Amino acid sequence: MTTQPQAHRVEFTLLMPGRSSWDGGWSGDGKNYAVVRELSDEDLARVFDGVSKDTKLVECRRIWTHRWSDGWIAKVTARLVPAGEELAKSDGFKGYDWMIDNILRTGSPYSEITS
């Protein structure tokens, strides 16, 4: 009997810690920009740099930054969601889902995927 590969829920969250707006603010302050993706064992290991069955859930966390030339900085955090955990209501990902796609594809939030 073949075993189905396990899917893992990974939550990606977006913050904008570097803001070069006139008032230092961001229209997304206070919102929960989060997306959950279902990842295979292989994708999970790639995202978290070689996670194994001996890895503790709390260790499955990773952060990437994306810097633009105008001074804005995005921070994307990924964490493995424990089974049964209910997540807060999300406000989407503010149009920056392409960073998650790039992380899953290349390991970096850069190089927007256009195809």
N, C-alpha and C positions, 0 to 999 in steps of 0.2 A: 504494500500500500504506500502510495506517495504522500508525503506531507506537504501541505500548502505552505509557501513561504509566509512568514509572519509580517504583518504590516504594523508599523510603529507610528504613533501620532507624534508629530514634531510641531511645536508652536514657534512661529517666527514673529517677532515683534519689531516695530519700527519706532525710533525716536529721532529727533533732529537736535542733537546737542550743540551743534555749531550753526548759528544763525546770523546772517549778515543783513537782516532786515533793518529798516530805519529805526525801529523801536526794540530790536533784539528779540522780538516775539515770533511766534509761529501760529498760524491759524489752527494747527492741530494740537496745541497744548491741552492737556487734560483728557485727551481721547485715547481709547485703547485700540491702537492700530496693530492688529494681530491676525495671522492666517495660520491655519493648521493644515499641514500636508501629511498624507499617509506615505511613509517611506518603507521600502524593502530593507531587509538586513544589509544588503550591499550598499544601498544609498545611505543608510544610517551610519555605517562604518566610515563611508567617505566624508559625510558631513561632520562627524565628530572625531575624525582622525583615528580610526582603528578601534572603535568600541568593540568589546567582546562580552560574552555572557557573564564574565566576572566583574565587569564595570558597574559601579554603583550609579543609580539613576541621577543622583545629584551631580555626578561628574559629567553628565551628558548636557553640556552647555557650551556654547561657542558664540563669539562676537566678531562681526566684521564691520568695517567702516568704509564709507564711500565719500570722497571729498570732491567737491566741485571747485572750479577755479574762482568762483565768486565768493568763496568763503563758507558756503553751506556745507554741513557735514551730516550725513545720515549714519545712524547706528542700527544694525540689524542683529538681533539676538535670537539664537535658536536654542530650544531646550526640549528634551524628551518629556512628553506628558505621561505621567504615571497612569496606569490603567484605572479607570473609574473616576478620575479627576474631572470635575465639571469646570469648564472655563467661563470666564466673564464674557459678556456680550462684546462682540468685536465691532469696530467701526470700519472694517475693511483694511486696506493697506495703502490708502491715499494715492493709488495709481502707481505705486512703486513695486508691484508684484514682479516686475522684470528682474529686480535684484535677487529675489528668491530663485527665480528660474536660472539666473546666472550662477548663483551659489551652487545649486543642485547640478548644473551642467559643468561648470568649470572650477568651482571652489572659491570664486571671487564674485563680489557684487558688480564688478565692472563689465563692460562690453555688452551692452543691451542686445538681447536677442531680437532680431527683426524678421526672422523667417518662421 
